[in-house]
């Protein structure tokens, strides 16, 4: 018991020292969060508000909470939002969550190290985690990787404890392993790159062991499915599209190496010297070689008598995880140095074992002086590694983003809980000023100012001139924006609709300017009034749908709070009270529920439209699609099957086939491979035609 207490006190001291250094660093780091960092801060703020624990928010329901994580699971943002509620919403205060996740990582690595050999390995591995450059940088970078690394390490350790023969496959350990695996997936779906091979190994072990372990495996898999299902079922379409954009499209845009090139397979190994530190890596690798060589000469009984026997099964598991994790991560098309970080704690356990092996060798050569020499060598190595890590952190301090963001937000009425909900259009996109950090600073302290970016297309000019209330422009370089942003910039300056109300100097000698809509500027028809006519266009199929996507996408930039939805809903419900067969109101409500990701409610309205418009195939097509989005492929197939004989639409035939396949009827896959291309051709054909009057099929809707 004393050894356990001493061990965990040691782990706690490592965390305290590391956290003290982190807080000192954050105290001196007054940088403005860039794109990714501000995006994750926004997510934490969103979830804290949705839980009702941050100013400006309240609990509205579980589905509303899941709405906030359409592409990335919510667990890390929920935890980070809770931390913000206690620590404060300044970026440096929010970074306390990184220290929390780091503590979990230290506990996981230290406990795993003890499981693999002894307390010394656990403490040494934890110390390495605290000073390794790559992991130290993650504690000063507000992204998801620190939480991801921590929870993956915990899950893999607990899986190892479960199938380890010494644990005898206990039910308690099986449930713990299942919950930690669930937590890892709910932090970020990329955890599967590391977990899938681990779960494969564990599955094989369980199946080949006892009936008890097989039952535990089934229960564990059920726990993971039940834990992930609410989020995945609610957001599966946006998750798939977001993963495709983040992995496939990003890899193509960034010019990442092809899978069939040598560069692809050495992309991550070449980073290890900088990520782990040259001394830590060299001593650990050479010690690992010594370990292998000395194992052939060692006496297992001597090791057991000394209390330092290695868990051979555990080491095989660890080495397998490193190799399989590197393989799966390398197969992923998108490359980034952050993506390999979940493997670094595993590598540090192996390297720490190499360091210990040097101590064993010294003990054999100079048994009377080993403790002092090993201690001095350890201090020298740790000091050199810490020096390398601190140097990289000092460089980060010098490269921080500085700018007038807070002054601009304050002038625009942001960070004020009493101010009305407003959206500000951010034309430039730079590390020190972009739509994400404008939103974060605009909503601190319960504020309601949201930043949105427009200017990617010249078609944005008209809507911005017609509707925008506040705009931020840049004098000098606007950052990573397209050429169309320059045209939007000039249109705003010369339109006469806006007036410059403030200019704020930048560090590069240029400035940002804040523009406000003139009170005398002409007012246009509100989007809430335009929405019913837009929704009726869905009756025209692809052409109407395209117009919906184009106009709604722009409107959601101009109105980040979606304020139009309340009025549209109220107007439509009043119309239905007067006339339950009002198709215009039904189209509006169906579109509203679809945009709000409520397929179950949208299906009710599309079902009514299907009955009221028997000659129009599109209500049936939409009804089948939203049923599929609601993860009810059997209902989607039934709807499409009933409709396809009546309408003979390639789109409906394609929906019928894909719904059957997703519902388990895989024998319809050949039919789906034929019908889906035809459906896409029909859609592309319709889109290629000149834009017709979208009210052609809806003029008798009232």
Secondary structure by P-SEA (a helix, b strand, c coil): caaaaaaaaaaaaaaaaaaaaaaaaaaaccccccaaaaaaaaaaaaaaaaacccccccccccccccccccccccaaaaaaaaaaacccccccccaaaaaaaaaaaaaaaaaaaaaaccaaaaaaaaaaaaccaaaaaaaacccaaaaaaaaaaaaaaaaaaaacccccccaaaaaaaaaaaaaaaaacccccaaaaaaaaaaaaaaaaccaaaaaaaaaaaaaaaaaaaaaaaacaaaaaaaaaaacaaaaaaacccccccccccccccccccccccaaaaaaaaaaaaaaaaacccccaaaaaaaccccaaaaaaaaaaaaaaaaaaaaacccccccccccaaaaaaaaaaaaaaaaaaaaaaaccccaaaaaaaaaaaaaaaaaaaaaaaaaaaaaaccccaaaaaaaaacccccccccbbbbbccccccccaaaaaaaaacccccbbbbbccccccaaaaaaacccbbbbbccccccccaaaaaaaaaaacccccccccccccccccbbbbbbbbcccccccccccaaaaaaacccccaaaaaaaaaaaaaaaaacccccaaaaaaaaaaaaaaacccaaaaaaaaaaaaaaaccaaaaaaaaaaaaaaccccaaaaaaaaaaaaaaccaaaaaaaaaacccccccaaaaaaaaaaaaaaccccaaaaaaaaaaaaaaaaaaaaacccccccccccccc
